[in-house]
Amino acid sequence: MSTLDLAGYLVAALMTAVALWRMPAALWGDEEDRRRRALWGCYAGFAAALWTKTEVVRTALNNSPVTDLAVLIKHYTATVAILAILSYIVAIYGRYPDRGAVPRHVRFARLVQRIATKASVATLILLTVLFFTVVDRSVPSDRFVSDHAGQPGATLYMTVFYVYLGAASAVCAYQWKLATADATARHLRVGLSMMTAAMFIGVAYTASRTLFMWVSVVDRPSVEFADTFDKVTEAGQVLLFVLFAVGASLPAFSTGLRRARLWRAQARLHPLWRELMTAFPEQPFAPPASLLREVTRFDTPADLRVDRWSADIADAVEKLRHYAPEHLADAARAAAAEDTTDPDERGPRTDAHWIRAALAAHAEGAPAGPAAPATDPLAILNTLVWRGLPTERTLAAPAVTDWVRGLRDNDPYLRDECRVILLGEVASVTVGHPVYDGLPEVPYQYKELLGAIWREPLSHHLDAGERARTLASLIHTGRDGRAFTAELVARSGLDPRDWLRHLFAALLPPLVHFLHQYGTVFSPHGENAIVVFDEHDIPTRLAVKDFVDDVNISSEPLPEHADMPDEVRAVLLTESPGFLPQFIHSGLFIGVFRYLAPLCATQLGVPEADFWQLARAEIVRHQTRFPHLKERYELFDLFAPEIERLCLNRNRLHLDGYRDRAARPHAAVHGTVPNPLHAEPPHPLAAG
């Protein structure tokens, strides 16, 4: 057996092993695993093709009645594998929201999607016809290319296959080269680089072999040259498959290492967690079990289990503070100092001594008293991100405040008619971490540890008799089942529809005007948007806060942004015009109005359809007032038929989990919901 034959067996075995490894995810994954299935199909197809090149399988197939059957099957399976890899490309790079300008590589991937299947079917049909009609198979061949060099029929047959293979290799090389430049994780960059190199080898392989076949038709080469050329290019193909298999598997290997670290974390946390949960049995979801029993509960992902155990431990320690003897913290520090002189070890040992002593006090029946002082910092993880103050945006908050206020103060409509209140962030400070801030790819929350923002109090902006309430308060329902909104309507003395008209007139015009006139949008969710009421509890105007994270501008240049200071432009978040209305859709319509509408239906007698028609009428009134913004109404379309769903729970449960990231995650967009403002009302609403 030659070295090349041995390499062929090894590569075929490697590709088969990877295909078997990835089979469970491909066969039993959910609808989101289309790219995994495509990648598995690629591995499986190429594994089958590589086995047909080995001497044992090739000989067995060629002993059939069809001469050179191994060649045809190899090309069949390779074609199917190529279709799978093109599907993988489309699954990754062809998915992009249909808003704004679609990047070139996405358009290219969608073009590939349209032609890949047809091209594959056409290639299979053409290969079959040519194989049985024009290829001279009178003598069985051991090496098809070198044995058929100079034969026009075989040259045409191989050209069809190589053109298909070369085009697919070029597509993959193009997409993966672009992806390599954008990859942030090192293992992903290395893997994509290896896959890109493999595809460039594929392009060179197909081009050189096609050229060799056609040159051989004109000037038939010697047997020695043909054999040498065949072996050299075959060696290149072996290298191609090795690079591809290893490169495509690196992210999975990284995932495997991460899982191993999670298993180790579980093994280390379990003894402490179990002891604390035994002390406080009412705390865990289920009674604590052995480590083996816990880690084989496959309904709970390992990262979620580690996070839950960590939270359980922290909660139990808080409970232990009520049982800790006085001066226990000092005694624990003294005991740790006796254990070790290593300053890095003293902290964990101090905690261990404190927990053990507090547990002993609890077990001995010590009465619960005031909690012992806590010295731990507070970190809050909400549904999407860790709460923190990004350095650049925090420092620029006063400048952003000045710019946004400048838009209002120079616009008579916003300043004098809407009288919108912008609660300025007039001073800010952040403190950088001496170590974390200099580390590449450090989790973002460690760069947002310490900072402060001074925001103006609302009371300074209220007129005599005015009261302010957060928008979220309108959907509050008391223990008696009565909605706060119903109480406000009753106090106002207005008909419910008239009161809602006042509410929409206070909320929507300033938000819509900022969006359409200035390409600027706030995030008017229930906390950021504050409704100002007069002395009769009738809504009169809007106050908005949070300019650090929740002001977004159009990524498409607008004349109104020409005078924007550079320090403001550098920190403001940008979105495509098609997505900018999403902040009003999600924050206001879905986040608040979706719940307020049924409350108004059940407690005020205003049907939900009428509620949404009243809101639409206020926006239409603004559009009629400012006809010169017609193009902006189409650019920032609040009346689109569908609203994209931002699924924060999907980030936590499906996409991001609890792993650390170098940058804040973006809310997942998944599916759409009908826009209740899209349809024009069938009849005008009556007053009152």
C-alpha positions as CSV (number, residue, x, y, z in Angstrom):
1,M,0.0,0.0,0.0
2,S,1.4,3.4,-1.0
3,T,1.7,6.4,1.3
4,L,-1.0,8.1,-0.8
5,D,-3.4,5.1,-0.4
6,L,-2.8,5.0,3.3
7,A,-3.5,8.8,3.5
8,G,-6.7,8.1,1.6
9,Y,-7.9,5.6,4.1
10,L,-7.0,7.9,7.0
11,V,-8.9,10.9,5.5
12,A,-11.9,8.8,4.7
13,A,-11.9,7.5,8.3
14,L,-11.5,11.0,9.7
15,M,-14.4,12.3,7.6
16,T,-16.6,9.3,8.6
17,A,-15.8,9.8,12.3
18,V,-16.8,13.5,12.1
19,A,-20.0,12.6,10.2
20,L,-20.9,10.0,12.9
21,W,-20.0,12.5,15.7
22,R,-22.3,15.2,14.2
23,M,-25.2,12.8,13.3
24,P,-27.3,13.2,16.5
25,A,-27.4,17.0,16.2
26,A,-28.3,16.6,12.5
27,L,-31.0,14.0,12.9
28,W,-32.7,15.1,16.1
29,G,-32.0,18.8,16.1
30,D,-34.9,21.3,16.0
31,E,-35.8,23.6,13.1
32,E,-33.0,26.0,14.0
33,D,-30.4,23.3,13.2
34,R,-30.7,23.4,9.4
35,R,-27.1,24.5,9.1
36,R,-26.0,21.6,11.3
37,R,-27.9,19.2,9.1
38,A,-26.4,20.7,6.0
39,L,-22.8,20.5,7.4
40,W,-23.5,16.9,8.4
41,G,-24.7,16.1,4.9
42,C,-21.4,17.6,3.6
43,Y,-19.3,15.4,5.9
44,A,-21.4,12.3,5.1
45,G,-21.3,12.9,1.3
46,F,-17.6,13.5,1.2
47,A,-16.9,10.5,3.5
48,A,-18.8,8.3,1.0
49,A,-16.9,9.8,-1.9
50,L,-13.5,9.3,-0.2
51,W,-14.3,5.7,0.6
52,T,-14.9,5.0,-3.1
53,K,-11.4,6.2,-3.8
54,T,-9.8,3.6,-1.5
55,E,-8.5,0.4,-3.1
56,V,-10.8,-2.0,-1.3
57,V,-14.1,-0.2,-2.0
58,R,-13.0,0.8,-5.5
59,T,-12.2,-2.8,-6.4
60,A,-15.4,-4.1,-5.0
61,L,-17.5,-1.6,-7.0
62,N,-15.6,-2.0,-10.2
63,N,-16.2,-5.8,-10.1
64,S,-19.8,-5.0,-10.8
65,P,-21.2,-5.2,-14.4
66,V,-20.8,-1.5,-14.8
67,T,-17.2,-0.6,-15.6
68,D,-15.7,2.2,-13.5
69,L,-18.8,2.3,-11.3
70,A,-16.7,3.6,-8.4
71,V,-16.0,6.8,-10.4
72,L,-19.6,7.5,-11.0
73,I,-20.6,6.8,-7.4
74,K,-17.8,9.0,-6.2
75,H,-18.9,11.9,-8.4
76,Y,-22.6,11.4,-7.3
77,T,-21.8,11.5,-3.6
78,A,-19.4,14.4,-4.1
79,T,-22.1,16.4,-5.9
80,V,-24.6,15.7,-3.1
81,A,-21.9,16.8,-0.6
82,I,-21.3,20.0,-2.5
83,L,-25.0,20.7,-2.6
84,A,-25.0,20.2,1.2
85,I,-22.1,22.6,1.7
86,L,-23.8,25.2,-0.5
87,S,-26.9,24.8,1.7
88,Y,-24.7,25.3,4.7
89,I,-23.4,28.6,3.2
90,V,-26.9,29.8,2.5
91,A,-28.1,28.8,6.0
92,I,-25.4,30.9,7.6
93,Y,-25.0,33.9,5.3
94,G,-28.4,34.0,3.5
95,R,-30.4,34.9,6.6
96,Y,-30.7,38.7,7.0
97,P,-33.5,41.0,8.0
98,D,-35.3,42.5,5.0
99,R,-34.7,46.0,6.0
100,G,-32.3,48.6,4.7
101,A,-29.4,47.7,2.4
102,V,-28.7,44.0,2.2
103,P,-24.9,43.3,2.3
104,R,-23.3,42.0,-0.8
105,H,-22.3,38.6,0.7
106,V,-25.9,38.1,1.7
107,R,-27.2,38.8,-1.7
108,F,-24.6,36.5,-3.1
109,A,-25.6,33.7,-0.7
110,R,-29.3,34.1,-1.8
111,L,-28.3,33.9,-5.4
112,V,-26.5,30.6,-4.6
113,Q,-29.6,29.4,-2.9
114,R,-31.7,30.0,-6.0
115,I,-29.3,28.1,-8.4
116,A,-27.6,25.5,-6.2
117,T,-30.2,22.8,-6.3
118,K,-30.9,23.2,-10.0
119,A,-27.2,23.2,-10.8
120,S,-26.7,20.0,-8.8
121,V,-29.6,18.2,-10.5
122,A,-28.4,19.3,-13.9
123,T,-24.8,18.1,-13.0
124,L,-26.0,14.7,-11.9
125,I,-28.1,14.2,-15.0
126,L,-25.3,15.4,-17.3
127,L,-22.7,13.2,-15.6
128,T,-24.9,10.2,-16.0
129,V,-25.6,10.8,-19.7
130,L,-21.9,11.5,-20.5
131,F,-20.7,8.5,-18.4
132,F,-22.8,6.0,-20.3
133,T,-22.5,7.6,-23.8
134,V,-19.2,9.3,-24.5
135,V,-16.7,8.0,-21.9
136,D,-14.6,5.2,-23.2
137,R,-14.9,2.5,-20.5
138,S,-13.8,-0.4,-22.6
139,V,-10.8,-1.0,-20.2
140,P,-11.3,-0.7,-16.4
141,S,-9.2,2.1,-15.0
142,D,-7.4,2.3,-11.7
143,R,-6.8,6.1,-11.8
144,F,-9.5,7.6,-14.0
145,V,-7.9,10.9,-14.9
146,S,-4.4,9.6,-15.8
147,D,-5.8,6.5,-17.6
148,H,-8.3,8.6,-19.7
149,A,-6.0,11.5,-20.4
150,G,-6.4,12.5,-24.0
151,Q,-9.8,11.0,-24.5
152,P,-12.3,13.7,-25.5
153,G,-15.4,12.0,-24.0
154,A,-13.7,11.5,-20.6
155,T,-12.4,15.1,-20.8
156,L,-15.9,16.5,-21.3
157,Y,-17.3,14.3,-18.5
158,M,-14.6,15.5,-16.0
159,T,-15.0,19.1,-17.1
160,V,-18.6,19.1,-16.1
161,F,-17.8,17.7,-12.7
162,Y,-14.8,20.0,-12.2
163,V,-16.6,23.1,-13.2
164,Y,-19.3,22.3,-10.6
165,L,-16.8,21.5,-8.0
166,G,-14.6,24.5,-8.7
167,A,-17.5,27.0,-8.7
168,A,-18.7,25.7,-5.3
169,S,-15.2,25.9,-3.9
170,A,-14.9,29.5,-5.1
171,V,-18.2,30.4,-3.5
172,C,-17.1,28.8,-0.2
173,A,-13.7,30.5,-0.3
174,Y,-15.3,33.9,-0.9
175,Q,-17.8,33.6,2.0
176,W,-15.4,32.1,4.5
177,K,-12.7,34.6,3.7
178,L,-15.2,37.4,4.5
179,A,-16.3,35.6,7.6
180,T,-12.7,35.2,8.8
181,A,-12.2,38.9,8.9
182,D,-15.3,39.4,11.0
183,A,-14.7,36.5,13.4
184,T,-13.9,37.6,17.0
185,A,-13.1,34.3,18.6
186,R,-9.6,32.9,17.9
187,H,-10.7,29.3,17.4
188,L,-13.4,30.5,14.9
189,R,-10.8,32.6,13.0
190,V,-8.4,29.7,12.8
191,G,-11.2,27.3,11.7
192,L,-12.5,29.6,9.0
193,S,-8.9,30.3,7.8
194,M,-8.3,26.5,7.4
195,M,-11.6,26.1,5.6
196,T,-10.8,29.0,3.3
197,A,-7.4,27.6,2.5
198,A,-9.1,24.2,1.8
199,M,-11.4,25.8,-0.7
200,F,-8.6,27.7,-2.5
201,I,-6.9,24.4,-2.8
202,G,-10.1,23.0,-4.3
203,V,-10.2,25.8,-6.9
204,A,-6.6,25.1,-7.8
205,Y,-7.2,21.4,-7.9
206,T,-10.2,21.6,-10.3
207,A,-8.6,24.2,-12.5
208,S,-5.3,22.2,-12.9
209,R,-7.1,19.0,-13.6
210,T,-9.4,20.5,-16.1
211,L,-6.5,22.2,-17.9
212,F,-4.6,18.9,-17.8
213,M,-7.5,17.0,-19.4
214,W,-7.9,19.4,-22.2
215,V,-4.2,19.8,-22.9
216,S,-4.0,16.0,-23.0
217,V,-6.5,16.0,-25.8
218,V,-4.2,18.1,-27.9
219,D,-0.9,16.6,-26.8
220,R,-1.2,13.3,-25.0
221,P,1.3,13.2,-22.1
222,S,3.6,10.3,-21.2
223,V,2.3,7.7,-18.8
224,E,4.9,8.7,-16.2
225,F,3.9,12.4,-16.3
226,A,0.2,11.6,-16.2
227,D,0.7,9.3,-13.2
228,T,2.9,11.8,-11.4
229,F,0.4,14.6,-12.0
230,D,-2.5,12.5,-10.8
231,K,-0.6,11.6,-7.5
232,V,0.4,15.2,-6.9
233,T,-3.1,16.6,-7.3
234,E,-4.5,13.7,-5.3
235,A,-2.1,14.7,-2.5
236,G,-3.5,18.2,-2.7
237,Q,-7.0,16.8,-2.4
238,V,-6.0,14.9,0.7
239,L,-4.7,18.1,2.2
240,L,-7.9,19.8,1.2
241,F,-10.1,17.4,3.2
242,V,-7.8,17.4,6.2
243,L,-7.9,21.2,6.4
244,F,-11.7,21.3,5.9
245,A,-12.5,18.5,8.4
246,V,-10.2,20.0,11.1
247,G,-11.3,23.6,10.4
248,A,-15.0,22.9,10.5
249,S,-14.6,20.9,13.7
250,L,-12.6,23.5,15.7
251,P,-15.7,25.4,16.9
252,A,-17.2,22.1,18.0
253,F,-14.0,21.1,19.7
254,S,-14.1,24.5,21.5
255,T,-17.7,23.7,22.5
256,G,-16.5,20.4,23.8
257,L,-13.8,22.0,25.9
258,R,-16.4,24.5,27.3
259,R,-18.6,21.6,28.2
260,A,-15.7,19.9,30.0
261,R,-15.1,23.1,32.0
262,L,-18.8,23.1,32.9
263,W,-18.6,19.6,34.1
264,R,-15.5,20.5,36.2
265,A,-17.4,23.5,37.6
266,Q,-20.3,21.3,38.5
267,A,-18.1,18.8,40.3
268,R,-16.5,21.7,42.3
269,L,-19.7,23.5,43.1
270,H,-21.8,20.4,44.0
271,P,-20.5,19.7,47.6
272,L,-21.1,23.3,48.7
273,W,-24.4,23.6,46.9
274,R,-25.7,20.3,48.3
275,E,-24.7,21.2,51.9
276,L,-26.3,24.6,51.7
277,M,-29.5,23.3,50.1
278,T,-29.7,20.6,52.8
279,A,-29.5,23.4,55.3
280,F,-32.3,25.4,53.5
281,P,-34.4,22.7,51.9
282,E,-37.2,25.2,50.9
283,Q,-34.9,27.0,48.5
284,P,-34.1,24.6,45.6
285,F,-36.6,23.5,43.0
286,A,-36.0,19.9,44.0
287,P,-34.2,18.2,46.9
288,P,-30.5,18.1,46.3
289,A,-29.2,14.8,45.0
290,S,-25.8,13.2,44.3
291,L,-23.5,14.7,41.7
292,L,-24.2,11.8,39.3
293,R,-27.9,12.1,39.7
294,E,-27.8,15.9,39.2
295,V,-25.6,15.9,36.1
296,T,-27.7,13.2,34.4
297,R,-30.8,15.3,34.6
298,F,-30.6,16.0,30.9
299,D,-33.6,18.4,31.0
300,T,-31.3,21.0,32.4
301,P,-28.3,22.3,30.3
302,A,-25.0,22.3,32.1
303,D,-24.5,26.1,31.9
304,L,-28.0,26.7,33.3
305,R,-27.3,24.3,36.1
306,V,-24.0,26.0,37.0
307,D,-25.7,29.4,37.0
308,R,-28.6,28.1,39.1
309,W,-26.3,26.5,41.6
310,S,-24.2,29.7,41.8
311,A,-27.4,31.7,42.5
312,D,-28.6,29.2,45.0
313,I,-25.3,29.4,46.9
314,A,-25.4,33.2,46.9
315,D,-29.0,33.2,48.2
316,A,-28.2,30.7,50.9
317,V,-25.2,32.7,52.0
318,E,-27.5,35.7,52.3
319,K,-29.8,33.6,54.6
320,L,-26.7,32.5,56.6
321,R,-26.0,36.2,57.4
322,H,-28.9,36.0,59.8
323,Y,-27.3,33.2,61.8
324,A,-23.7,34.3,61.7
325,P,-22.2,35.0,65.1
326,E,-20.9,38.5,65.8
327,H,-17.4,39.2,64.6
328,L,-17.4,36.0,62.5
329,A,-16.0,37.8,59.5
330,D,-12.9,38.9,61.5
331,A,-12.4,35.4,62.8
332,A,-12.7,34.0,59.3
333,R,-10.1,36.4,58.0
334,A,-7.7,35.5,60.9
335,A,-8.2,31.8,60.3
336,A,-7.5,32.2,56.6
337,A,-4.3,34.2,57.4
338,E,-3.1,31.3,59.4
339,D,-3.8,28.8,56.6
340,T,-1.9,30.6,53.9
341,T,0.3,33.6,53.1
342,D,-0.8,33.7,49.4
343,P,-3.1,36.8,49.1
344,D,-5.0,35.2,46.2
345,E,-5.9,32.2,48.5
346,R,-7.0,34.2,51.5
347,G,-10.3,35.5,50.0
348,P,-11.7,32.0,49.1
349,R,-10.4,30.5,52.4
350,T,-12.0,33.4,54.3
351,D,-15.3,32.7,52.6
352,A,-15.0,29.0,53.3
353,H,-14.3,29.5,57.0
354,W,-17.2,31.9,57.3
355,I,-19.7,29.6,55.5
356,R,-18.7,26.6,57.6
357,A,-19.0,28.5,60.9
358,A,-22.3,30.0,59.9
359,L,-23.7,26.6,58.8
360,A,-22.6,25.2,62.1
361,A,-24.4,28.0,64.0
362,H,-27.5,27.4,61.9
363,A,-27.4,23.6,62.5
364,E,-27.0,24.2,66.3
365,G,-30.3,26.1,66.3
366,A,-29.0,29.7,66.6
367,P,-31.9,32.1,66.4
368,A,-32.2,34.2,63.3
369,G,-31.2,37.8,63.9
370,P,-30.3,40.9,61.9
371,A,-28.2,40.1,58.8
372,A,-24.5,40.4,59.2
373,P,-22.9,43.1,57.0
374,A,-22.3,42.1,53.4
375,T,-19.3,43.3,51.6
376,D,-20.0,41.7,48.2
377,P,-20.6,43.9,45.1
378,L,-24.0,43.8,43.5
379,A,-24.3,42.7,39.9
380,I,-27.7,42.5,38.1
381,L,-28.3,40.2,35.0
382,N,-31.6,41.1,33.3
383,T,-33.2,39.1,30.5
384,L,-30.7,40.2,27.9
385,V,-27.6,41.9,29.4
386,W,-25.7,42.6,32.6
387,R,-26.6,46.0,33.9
388,G,-23.7,48.4,33.7
389,L,-22.5,51.8,32.3
390,P,-20.6,51.5,29.1
391,T,-17.6,53.8,29.4
392,E,-17.7,55.7,26.1
393,R,-21.5,56.3,26.1
394,T,-21.5,57.2,29.8
395,L,-18.8,59.9,29.4
396,A,-20.6,61.2,26.3
397,A,-24.0,61.4,28.0
398,P,-23.9,65.2,28.7
399,A,-23.0,65.8,25.1
400,V,-25.8,63.6,23.8
401,T,-28.2,65.4,26.1
402,D,-27.1,68.8,24.7
403,W,-27.6,67.5,21.1
404,V,-31.0,66.0,21.7
405,R,-32.2,69.1,23.6
406,G,-30.8,71.3,20.8
407,L,-33.2,69.5,18.4
408,R,-36.1,70.2,20.6
409,D,-35.2,73.8,21.5
410,N,-34.8,74.7,17.8
411,D,-38.0,73.1,16.8
412,P,-41.1,75.3,17.7
413,Y,-43.4,72.3,17.4
414,L,-41.5,70.2,19.9
415,R,-40.7,73.1,22.1
416,D,-43.9,75.1,22.2
417,E,-46.7,72.7,21.2
418,C,-45.6,69.3,22.4
419,R,-43.6,70.8,25.3
420,V,-41.8,67.5,25.6
421,I,-39.6,67.1,28.7
422,L,-36.1,65.7,28.1
423,L,-34.6,64.7,31.4
424,G,-31.0,65.5,30.8
425,E,-28.0,63.5,31.9
426,V,-26.0,66.5,32.8
427,A,-22.9,64.9,34.4
428,S,-21.2,61.5,34.3
429,V,-18.1,59.7,35.5
430,T,-16.7,56.2,35.0
431,V,-13.7,54.5,36.6
432,G,-11.8,52.1,34.4
433,H,-10.5,48.8,35.7
434,P,-6.7,48.7,35.7
435,V,-6.6,45.1,34.4
436,Y,-9.8,44.2,32.7
437,D,-9.9,47.3,30.5
438,G,-6.6,46.2,28.8
439,L,-7.5,42.6,28.2
440,P,-8.7,41.6,24.7
441,E,-12.1,39.9,24.5
442,V,-12.7,40.4,28.2
443,P,-16.5,40.0,29.0
444,Y,-18.1,43.4,28.5
445,Q,-19.6,43.5,32.0
446,Y,-16.1,43.8,33.5
447,K,-15.6,47.0,31.6
448,E,-18.8,48.6,33.1
449,L,-18.1,48.0,36.8
450,L,-18.0,51.5,38.3
451,G,-19.7,54.7,37.1
452,A,-22.4,57.3,37.8
453,I,-24.8,59.5,35.9
454,W,-26.5,62.6,37.2
455,R,-30.0,62.9,35.7
456,E,-32.1,65.9,36.3
457,P,-35.1,65.4,38.5
458,L,-38.5,65.6,36.8
459,S,-40.0,67.9,39.5
460,H,-38.1,70.9,38.2
461,H,-39.9,70.7,34.9
462,L,-43.5,70.4,36.1
463,D,-45.9,73.3,36.0
464,A,-48.2,74.1,38.9
465,G,-50.8,71.4,39.3
466,E,-49.1,68.9,37.1
467,R,-48.3,65.3,38.2
468,A,-46.1,62.7,36.5
469,R,-46.4,58.9,36.3
470,T,-44.5,56.3,34.5
471,L,-46.2,54.9,31.5
472,A,-45.9,51.4,33.1
473,S,-48.2,52.6,35.9
474,L,-51.1,52.7,33.4
475,I,-51.3,48.9,33.2
476,H,-51.2,48.4,36.9
477,T,-54.2,46.6,38.4
478,G,-54.9,46.8,42.1
479,R,-55.9,43.9,44.4
480,D,-59.5,44.8,43.8
481,G,-59.1,44.1,40.1
482,R,-59.5,47.8,39.1
483,A,-57.0,49.2,36.7
484,F,-55.1,52.4,37.5
485,T,-56.1,53.7,34.1
486,A,-59.8,53.2,34.9
487,E,-59.3,55.3,38.1
488,L,-57.6,58.1,36.2
489,V,-60.3,58.2,33.6
490,A,-63.0,58.4,36.3
491,R,-61.1,61.2,38.1
492,S,-60.8,63.2,34.8
493,G,-64.6,63.2,34.2
494,L,-63.9,62.5,30.5
495,D,-65.4,59.9,28.2
496,P,-62.9,57.0,28.0
497,R,-62.3,57.6,24.2
498,D,-61.7,61.3,24.8
499,W,-59.2,60.5,27.6
500,L,-57.4,58.1,25.3
501,R,-57.2,60.8,22.6
502,H,-55.5,63.0,25.2
503,L,-53.1,60.2,26.1
504,F,-52.1,59.5,22.5
505,A,-51.8,63.2,21.8
506,A,-49.4,63.5,24.7
507,L,-47.3,60.5,23.8
508,L,-47.2,60.0,20.0
509,P,-46.5,63.4,18.4
510,P,-43.1,64.1,20.0
511,L,-41.9,60.5,19.4
512,V,-43.2,60.5,15.8
513,H,-41.7,63.9,15.1
514,F,-38.3,63.0,16.5
515,L,-38.3,59.9,14.3
516,H,-39.6,61.4,11.0
517,Q,-38.0,64.9,11.2
518,Y,-34.7,64.0,12.8
519,G,-34.2,60.2,12.2
520,T,-33.8,59.9,16.0
521,V,-35.8,57.5,18.2
522,F,-36.0,56.9,21.9
523,S,-36.9,53.6,23.5
524,P,-40.3,54.6,25.0
525,H,-41.0,51.6,27.2
526,G,-42.9,51.8,30.4
527,E,-39.9,53.0,32.5
528,N,-38.4,55.5,30.1
529,A,-41.6,57.2,29.0
530,I,-43.3,59.3,31.7
531,V,-46.8,60.8,31.2
532,V,-47.5,64.2,32.6
533,F,-51.1,64.9,33.8
534,D,-52.9,68.1,34.7
535,E,-54.7,68.7,37.9
536,H,-57.7,66.7,36.5
537,D,-55.6,63.7,35.7
538,I,-55.9,64.3,32.0
539,P,-52.7,63.4,30.0
540,T,-51.0,66.6,28.7
541,R,-47.4,65.9,27.6
542,L,-44.5,63.5,27.6
543,A,-41.3,63.2,29.5
544,V,-38.4,61.0,28.3
545,K,-35.3,59.7,30.0
546,D,-32.3,57.5,29.5
547,F,-30.1,58.9,26.7
548,V,-27.0,56.8,27.3
549,D,-28.3,53.4,25.9
550,D,-31.7,54.2,24.5
551,V,-31.2,56.9,21.8
552,N,-30.8,55.5,18.3
553,I,-30.3,57.3,15.0
554,S,-30.7,56.4,11.4
555,S,-27.6,54.8,9.8
556,E,-28.6,56.5,6.5
557,P,-27.2,60.0,6.5
558,L,-29.8,62.8,7.0
559,P,-29.3,66.5,6.6
560,E,-30.5,67.0,10.2
561,H,-27.4,65.0,11.4
562,A,-24.9,67.2,9.6
563,D,-24.1,69.4,12.6
564,M,-24.0,66.5,15.1
565,P,-20.8,66.8,17.2
566,D,-18.2,64.1,16.6
567,E,-18.3,62.9,20.2
568,V,-22.0,62.3,19.9
569,R,-21.8,60.7,16.5
570,A,-19.1,58.3,17.8
571,V,-21.3,56.9,20.6
572,L,-24.9,57.0,19.4
573,L,-26.2,53.6,18.3
574,T,-27.3,53.4,14.7
575,E,-29.9,51.3,12.9
576,S,-31.2,51.0,9.4
577,P,-34.2,53.2,8.6
578,G,-36.4,50.1,8.2
579,F,-35.6,49.0,11.7
580,L,-35.7,52.4,13.5
581,P,-39.5,52.3,14.0
582,Q,-39.0,49.0,15.9
583,F,-38.1,50.9,19.0
584,I,-41.6,52.5,19.1
585,H,-43.2,49.3,17.9
586,S,-41.5,47.2,20.6
587,G,-41.2,49.6,23.5
588,L,-44.5,51.4,23.2
589,F,-47.0,49.3,21.1
590,I,-45.9,45.8,22.2
591,G,-44.4,46.6,25.6
592,V,-47.3,48.8,26.9
593,F,-50.2,49.3,24.5
594,R,-50.6,45.5,24.0
595,Y,-51.5,45.2,27.7
596,L,-53.3,48.6,28.0
597,A,-55.7,47.8,25.1
598,P,-57.4,44.8,26.7
599,L,-57.6,46.7,30.0
600,C,-59.5,49.5,28.2
601,A,-61.7,47.0,26.5
602,T,-62.8,45.3,29.8
603,Q,-62.8,48.2,32.2
604,L,-63.5,51.3,30.0
605,G,-65.7,49.7,27.3
606,V,-63.4,50.7,24.5
607,P,-62.9,47.8,22.1
608,E,-59.3,47.0,21.2
609,A,-59.9,47.8,17.5
610,D,-61.1,51.3,18.5
611,F,-58.1,51.7,20.9
612,W,-55.7,51.1,18.0
613,Q,-57.7,53.2,15.6
614,L,-57.4,56.1,18.0
615,A,-53.6,55.6,18.1
616,R,-53.4,55.4,14.4
617,A,-55.5,58.6,14.0
618,E,-53.1,60.6,16.1
619,I,-50.1,59.5,13.9
620,V,-52.1,60.3,10.8
621,R,-52.9,63.7,12.2
622,H,-49.2,64.4,12.6
623,Q,-48.5,63.3,9.1
624,T,-51.2,65.6,7.8
625,R,-49.7,68.4,9.8
626,F,-46.3,67.9,8.2
627,P,-46.8,66.9,4.6
628,H,-43.2,67.8,3.7
629,L,-42.1,64.7,5.6
630,K,-43.9,62.3,3.2
631,E,-40.7,60.5,2.1
632,R,-39.7,60.1,5.8
633,Y,-43.1,58.5,6.6
634,E,-42.3,55.9,4.0
635,L,-38.6,55.6,5.1
636,F,-39.5,55.1,8.8
637,D,-42.8,53.3,8.3
638,L,-44.9,52.9,11.4
639,F,-47.8,51.4,9.5
640,A,-45.9,48.4,8.0
641,P,-48.1,45.2,7.8
642,E,-45.9,43.2,10.2
643,I,-43.8,44.0,13.3
644,E,-40.7,42.0,13.9
645,R,-40.7,40.2,17.2
646,L,-37.7,40.9,19.5
647,C,-37.4,37.8,21.7
648,L,-35.3,38.5,24.7
649,N,-36.1,35.1,26.3
650,R,-34.8,33.5,23.1
651,N,-31.4,35.1,23.7
652,R,-31.3,33.7,27.2
653,L,-32.7,30.2,26.6
654,H,-31.6,29.4,23.0
655,L,-28.9,31.7,21.6
656,D,-26.7,33.1,24.3
657,G,-27.4,31.2,27.5
658,Y,-25.3,32.4,30.3
659,R,-21.9,32.5,28.6
660,D,-19.7,35.5,28.7
661,R,-19.4,37.7,25.6
662,A,-16.9,40.4,24.6
663,A,-19.8,42.7,23.5
664,R,-23.4,43.2,24.6
665,P,-25.7,40.8,22.8
666,H,-28.4,42.2,20.5
667,A,-32.0,41.2,21.0
668,A,-33.0,38.2,18.8
669,V,-35.4,38.9,16.0
670,H,-37.6,35.9,15.4
671,G,-40.8,35.9,13.4
672,T,-43.4,38.7,13.1
673,V,-46.7,39.8,14.5
674,P,-49.4,41.8,12.7
675,N,-49.2,45.5,13.1
676,P,-52.5,46.7,14.6
677,L,-51.9,50.2,13.1
678,H,-51.5,48.9,9.5
679,A,-55.2,48.8,8.4
680,E,-57.1,51.9,8.0
681,P,-60.3,52.0,10.0
682,P,-63.4,50.9,8.1
683,H,-65.3,53.9,9.5
684,P,-64.4,57.0,11.4
685,L,-64.6,56.9,15.2
686,A,-67.4,58.9,16.7
687,A,-66.4,61.5,19.3
688,G,-67.2,60.6,22.8
